[in-house]
């Protein structure tokens, strides 16, 4: 290195890009620049979650109104994550349904095969319609038809 070259091993500011500004001042500058953007992102995320909540509440209300005891049979499997999610949602929304497990109940397995189900959960509505997977809108639509 030449003597006029200011970069050398002892000058860490040149290597790291650090300046004389304190950490607090840099943080304040960063927050001033990105704070409004972060606030906007947080607001959008909050509104999105609120919309999902109200949509789920509305779907639950529609299913509660249309489903009478015995109308919905959920054919499940013991280790099915989607069955657990559907069960939790139906219980939280207080929708009347009956559930059977293909591993525990021979009649349940027979129904599963009779409906040529390709997986669980499989919903059988009023003994007629089959819905593979937890499709709340399709279930509500079919319950309104029959």
Backbone as CSV, one residue per row, in Angstrom:
resi,resn,N_x,N_y,N_z,CA_x,CA_y,CA_z,C_x,C_y,C_z
1,UNK,0.821,-1.166,0.000,0.000,0.000,0.000,0.875,1.242,0.000
2,UNK,0.408,2.198,-0.674,1.149,3.445,-0.674,0.742,4.261,0.536
3,UNK,1.577,5.196,0.912,1.291,5.983,2.106,0.065,6.857,1.933
4,UNK,-0.301,7.219,0.708,-1.473,8.057,0.491,-2.777,7.264,0.483
5,UNK,-2.685,5.958,0.421,-3.874,5.103,0.412,-4.441,5.041,1.813
6,UNK,-5.704,5.400,1.985,-6.316,5.484,3.308,-6.823,4.140,3.794
7,UNK,-6.909,3.144,2.942,-7.409,1.834,3.377,-6.252,1.007,3.887
8,UNK,-6.372,0.575,5.108,-5.358,-0.304,5.680,-5.995,-1.133,6.776
9,UNK,-5.290,-2.081,7.298,-5.827,-3.039,8.252,-6.390,-2.376,9.500
10,UNK,-5.849,-1.307,9.938,-6.320,-0.671,11.159,-7.578,0.157,10.972
11,UNK,-7.986,0.420,9.737,-9.154,1.263,9.490,-10.341,0.374,9.121
12,UNK,-11.087,-0.087,10.113,-12.210,-1.006,9.882,-13.382,-0.317,9.198
13,UNK,-13.480,1.005,9.344,-14.587,1.717,8.694,-14.513,1.570,7.180
14,UNK,-13.341,1.540,6.640,-13.198,1.426,5.192,-13.614,0.044,4.707
15,UNK,-13.367,-0.963,5.516,-13.699,-2.332,5.134,-15.170,-2.629,5.371
16,UNK,-15.675,-2.255,6.538,-17.034,-2.637,6.913,-18.088,-1.663,6.436
17,UNK,-17.689,-0.499,5.992,-18.674,0.478,5.552,-19.274,1.237,6.711
18,UNK,-18.743,1.072,7.915,-19.277,1.756,9.078,-18.915,3.228,9.008
19,UNK,-19.707,4.036,9.628,-19.440,5.465,9.656,-19.414,5.924,11.095
20,UNK,-19.295,7.223,11.266,-19.248,7.787,12.606,-20.627,7.855,13.246
21,UNK,-21.688,7.563,12.485,-23.037,7.614,13.045,-23.198,6.535,14.112
22,UNK,-23.922,6.859,15.144,-24.189,5.866,16.179,-25.212,4.856,15.668
23,UNK,-25.281,3.741,16.336,-26.248,2.704,15.962,-27.665,3.259,16.061
24,UNK,-27.937,4.013,17.083,-29.266,4.611,17.261,-29.635,5.532,16.119
25,UNK,-28.690,6.317,15.662,-28.958,7.239,14.556,-29.228,6.469,13.264
26,UNK,-28.459,5.403,13.041,-28.692,4.595,11.841,-30.050,3.905,11.910
27,UNK,-30.404,3.395,13.090,-31.705,2.746,13.272,-32.837,3.732,13.055
28,UNK,-32.689,4.932,13.566,-33.704,5.967,13.387,-33.861,6.301,11.904
29,UNK,-32.745,6.422,11.189,-32.802,6.718,9.766,-33.491,5.580,9.007
30,UNK,-33.165,4.342,9.391,-33.794,3.185,8.742,-35.299,3.164,9.013
31,UNK,-35.684,3.392,10.260,-37.102,3.393,10.632,-37.846,4.515,9.934
32,UNK,-37.203,5.661,9.784,-37.837,6.780,9.085,-38.066,6.433,7.617
33,UNK,-37.152,5.682,7.044,-37.272,5.319,5.628,-38.286,4.203,5.398
34,UNK,-38.227,3.170,6.237,-39.047,1.980,5.996,-40.244,1.843,6.940
35,UNK,-40.336,2.662,7.941,-41.425,2.568,8.913,-42.804,2.624,8.283
36,UNK,-43.074,3.628,7.410,-44.398,3.682,6.777,-44.710,2.449,5.936
37,UNK,-43.686,1.924,5.269,-43.885,0.717,4.457,-44.224,-0.479,5.348
38,UNK,-43.502,-0.632,6.456,-43.785,-1.726,7.380,-45.172,-1.584,7.987
39,UNK,-45.577,-0.368,8.283,-46.918,-0.128,8.810,-47.975,-0.542,7.794
40,UNK,-47.748,-0.184,6.538,-48.685,-0.550,5.475,-48.765,-2.063,5.301
41,UNK,-47.626,-2.740,5.311,-47.601,-4.200,5.190,-48.354,-4.834,6.360
42,UNK,-48.122,-4.346,7.567,-48.828,-4.867,8.740,-50.327,-4.651,8.642
43,UNK,-50.738,-3.493,8.146,-52.160,-3.194,7.992,-52.812,-4.129,6.974
44,UNK,-52.134,-4.349,5.848,-52.668,-5.242,4.817,-52.791,-6.663,5.354
45,UNK,-51.777,-7.119,6.080,-51.828,-8.478,6.645,-52.969,-8.595,7.653
46,UNK,-53.141,-7.585,8.477,-54.225,-7.618,9.453,-55.590,-7.636,8.791
47,UNK,-55.764,-6.822,7.759,-57.036,-6.800,7.036,-57.304,-8.126,6.337
48,UNK,-56.255,-8.740,5.805,-56.404,-10.036,5.153,-56.861,-11.103,6.150
49,UNK,-56.265,-11.111,7.321,-56.661,-12.084,8.350,-58.089,-11.833,8.816
50,UNK,-58.461,-10.573,8.945,-59.835,-10.241,9.350,-60.830,-10.716,8.296
51,UNK,-60.485,-10.529,7.018,-61.374,-10.973,5.937,-61.522,-12.493,5.949
52,UNK,-60.429,-13.214,6.182,-60.499,-14.671,6.259,-61.375,-15.112,7.426
53,UNK,-61.260,-14.435,8.558,-62.067,-14.766,9.729,-63.543,-14.580,9.419
54,UNK,-63.901,-13.427,8.836,-65.316,-13.161,8.554,-65.863,-14.099,7.488
55,UNK,-65.021,-14.471,6.523,-65.461,-15.427,5.509,-65.744,-16.785,6.153
56,UNK,-64.870,-17.225,7.043,-65.075,-18.505,7.733,-66.338,-18.452,8.583
57,UNK,-66.570,-17.332,9.238,-67.782,-17.188,10.054,-69.027,-17.274,9.179
58,UNK,-68.997,-16.613,8.028,-70.138,-16.637,7.117,-70.364,-18.050,6.583
59,UNK,-69.282,-18.737,6.195,-69.417,-20.108,5.705,-69.964,-21.019,6.798
60,UNK,-69.523,-20.813,8.022,-70.031,-21.604,9.140,-71.509,-21.379,9.357
61,UNK,-71.936,-20.125,9.265,-73.355,-19.807,9.439,-74.198,-20.475,8.352
62,UNK,-73.730,-20.415,7.106,-74.462,-21.036,5.997,-74.579,-22.543,6.221
63,UNK,-73.481,-23.191,6.601,-73.529,-24.643,6.829,-74.407,-24.995,8.032
64,UNK,-74.347,-24.193,9.091,-75.217,-24.457,10.256,-76.690,-24.388,9.866
65,UNK,-77.032,-23.444,9.000,-78.420,-23.284,8.576,-78.884,-24.421,7.664
66,UNK,-77.997,-24.908,6.827,-78.386,-25.905,5.821,-78.238,-27.343,6.294
67,UNK,-77.312,-27.599,7.194,-77.032,-28.978,7.615,-77.839,-29.336,8.849
68,UNK,-78.624,-30.357,8.709,-79.363,-30.897,9.845,-78.610,-32.135,10.337
69,UNK,-78.840,-32.547,11.574,-78.156,-33.758,12.068,-78.372,-34.934,11.111
70,UNK,-77.282,-35.583,10.749,-77.340,-36.724,9.838,-77.104,-36.369,8.380
71,UNK,-77.090,-35.075,8.034,-76.898,-34.666,6.639,-75.454,-34.827,6.170
72,UNK,-74.500,-34.630,7.066,-73.089,-34.649,6.678,-72.391,-35.814,7.373
73,UNK,-71.788,-36.673,6.558,-70.932,-37.735,7.068,-69.524,-37.443,6.585
74,UNK,-68.584,-37.358,7.499,-67.177,-37.171,7.129,-66.472,-38.507,7.310
75,UNK,-66.018,-39.066,6.211,-65.244,-40.304,6.250,-63.782,-39.892,6.430
76,UNK,-63.190,-40.339,7.532,-61.859,-39.886,7.928,-60.880,-41.035,8.045
77,UNK,-59.639,-40.626,8.181,-58.557,-41.550,8.482,-57.885,-41.049,9.755
78,UNK,-57.392,-41.948,10.563,-56.825,-41.578,11.868,-55.652,-40.615,11.770
79,UNK,-54.851,-40.725,10.731,-53.633,-39.922,10.640,-53.725,-38.849,9.557
80,UNK,-54.931,-38.467,9.200,-55.156,-37.491,8.140,-55.159,-36.075,8.720
81,UNK,-54.188,-35.281,8.323,-54.079,-33.902,8.803,-55.274,-33.082,8.333
82,UNK,-55.707,-33.291,7.104,-56.833,-32.530,6.560,-58.137,-32.889,7.256
83,UNK,-58.262,-34.138,7.686,-59.434,-34.554,8.460,-59.462,-33.803,9.793
84,UNK,-58.309,-33.691,10.421,-58.214,-32.974,11.697,-58.577,-31.510,11.508
85,UNK,-58.081,-30.897,10.449,-58.417,-29.494,10.182,-59.912,-29.329,9.937
86,UNK,-60.499,-30.213,9.156,-61.939,-30.145,8.883,-62.735,-30.347,10.166
87,UNK,-62.363,-31.338,10.965,-63.038,-31.619,12.236,-62.989,-30.395,13.154
88,UNK,-61.798,-29.819,13.276,-61.642,-28.643,14.140,-62.501,-27.480,13.669
89,UNK,-62.552,-27.253,12.360,-63.358,-26.157,11.833,-64.850,-26.423,12.035
90,UNK,-65.291,-27.630,11.716,-66.712,-27.963,11.890,-67.138,-27.840,13.355
91,UNK,-66.280,-28.296,14.261,-66.594,-28.177,15.686,-66.612,-26.718,16.123
92,UNK,-65.638,-25.939,15.680,-65.576,-24.526,16.061,-66.791,-23.762,15.534
93,UNK,-67.266,-24.145,14.362,-68.416,-23.474,13.764,-69.748,-24.102,14.200
94,UNK,-69.669,-25.150,14.996,-70.854,-25.842,15.519,-71.774,-26.342,14.406
95,UNK,-71.146,-26.937,13.389,-71.892,-27.534,12.274,-72.167,-28.987,12.634
96,UNK,-73.416,-29.408,12.450,-73.795,-30.794,12.743,-73.186,-31.721,11.681
97,UNK,-72.481,-32.739,12.139,-71.913,-33.730,11.234,-71.649,-35.000,12.028
98,UNK,-71.445,-36.094,11.282,-71.076,-37.368,11.876,-69.767,-37.782,11.233
99,UNK,-68.925,-38.443,11.999,-67.615,-38.833,11.484,-67.384,-40.315,11.743
100,UNK,-66.761,-40.969,10.775,-66.335,-42.346,10.974,-64.905,-42.483,10.466
101,UNK,-64.213,-43.484,10.969,-62.812,-43.710,10.621,-62.680,-45.035,9.882
102,UNK,-62.035,-45.002,8.733,-61.940,-46.202,7.901,-61.103,-47.291,8.552
103,UNK,-60.187,-46.928,9.446,-59.350,-47.936,10.109,-60.089,-48.651,11.243
104,UNK,-61.122,-48.034,11.773,-61.808,-48.564,12.960,-63.168,-49.188,12.676
105,UNK,-63.777,-48.845,11.559,-65.178,-49.193,11.328,-65.330,-49.832,9.943
106,UNK,-65.731,-51.090,9.916,-65.888,-51.815,8.653,-66.973,-51.182,7.783
107,UNK,-68.055,-50.697,8.400,-69.117,-50.033,7.625,-68.593,-48.745,6.989
108,UNK,-67.749,-48.053,7.719,-67.145,-46.824,7.200,-66.268,-47.148,5.985
109,UNK,-65.468,-48.191,6.093,-64.626,-48.611,4.971,-65.483,-49.021,3.786
110,UNK,-66.594,-49.690,4.041,-67.495,-50.096,2.957,-68.072,-48.864,2.249
111,UNK,-68.454,-47.856,3.027,-68.972,-46.617,2.418,-67.881,-45.907,1.622
112,UNK,-66.691,-45.891,2.171,-65.545,-45.282,1.500,-65.345,-45.923,0.130
113,UNK,-65.384,-47.241,0.092,-65.205,-47.966,-1.175,-66.414,-47.784,-2.094
114,UNK,-67.624,-47.801,-1.523,-68.837,-47.653,-2.330,-68.874,-46.293,-3.035
115,UNK,-68.340,-45.282,-2.396,-68.308,-43.948,-2.998,-67.060,-43.734,-3.849
116,UNK,-66.258,-44.794,-3.984,-65.027,-44.742,-4.776,-64.181,-43.526,-4.406
117,UNK,-64.064,-43.311,-3.126,-63.292,-42.177,-2.632,-61.816,-42.392,-2.913
118,UNK,-61.155,-41.299,-3.236,-59.733,-41.378,-3.554,-58.855,-40.906,-2.400
119,UNK,-59.466,-40.508,-1.305,-58.701,-40.025,-0.163,-59.634,-39.533,0.925
120,UNK,-59.031,-39.064,1.990,-59.806,-38.519,3.098,-59.361,-37.085,3.346
121,UNK,-60.241,-36.257,3.856,-61.618,-36.563,4.191,-62.496,-36.644,2.945
122,UNK,-63.468,-37.501,3.022,-64.516,-37.586,2.016,-65.827,-37.295,2.730
123,UNK,-66.587,-36.381,2.173,-67.878,-36.014,2.759,-68.989,-36.625,1.932
124,UNK,-69.941,-37.242,2.615,-71.132,-37.781,1.975,-72.296,-36.957,2.515
125,UNK,-73.015,-36.326,1.609,-74.086,-35.415,1.991,-75.444,-36.039,1.706
126,UNK,-76.193,-36.205,2.758,-77.537,-36.788,2.699,-77.547,-38.126,1.959
127,UNK,-76.458,-38.861,2.072,-76.359,-40.185,1.478,-76.234,-40.188,-0.028
128,UNK,-76.199,-39.019,-0.662,-76.213,-38.953,-2.123,-74.933,-38.395,-2.728
129,UNK,-74.524,-37.240,-2.282,-73.427,-36.518,-2.916,-72.105,-36.788,-2.197
130,UNK,-71.049,-36.877,-2.992,-69.717,-37.104,-2.436,-68.850,-35.894,-2.746
131,UNK,-68.122,-35.432,-1.728,-67.168,-34.340,-1.898,-65.837,-34.824,-1.344
132,UNK,-64.829,-34.863,-2.205,-63.492,-35.264,-1.778,-62.753,-34.024,-1.293
133,UNK,-62.255,-34.082,-0.081,-61.569,-32.930,0.501,-62.568,-32.020,1.197
134,UNK,-62.036,-31.062,1.925,-62.889,-30.168,2.704,-63.140,-28.899,1.913
135,UNK,-64.172,-28.944,1.070,-64.573,-27.823,0.229,-65.876,-27.259,0.800
136,UNK,-65.750,-26.266,1.669,-66.914,-25.712,2.382,-67.965,-25.168,1.418
137,UNK,-67.514,-24.483,0.384,-68.452,-23.889,-0.572,-69.224,-24.966,-1.322
138,UNK,-68.535,-26.009,-1.746,-69.206,-27.092,-2.485,-70.194,-27.829,-1.577
139,UNK,-69.813,-28.049,-0.345,-70.713,-28.724,0.600,-71.969,-27.883,0.795
140,UNK,-71.809,-26.581,1.007,-72.969,-25.691,1.196,-73.845,-25.674,-0.055
141,UNK,-73.227,-25.655,-1.224,-73.967,-25.645,-2.489,-74.792,-26.915,-2.641
142,UNK,-74.187,-28.063,-2.376,-74.915,-29.338,-2.514,-76.020,-29.483,-1.480
143,UNK,-75.808,-28.973,-0.280,-76.846,-29.036,0.745,-78.039,-28.146,0.357
144,UNK,-77.782,-27.052,-0.332,-78.863,-26.167,-0.767,-79.696,-26.780,-1.887
145,UNK,-79.056,-27.652,-2.707,-79.744,-28.266,-3.831,-80.682,-29.389,-3.425
146,UNK,-80.272,-30.189,-2.456,-81.055,-31.399,-2.156,-81.971,-31.205,-0.990
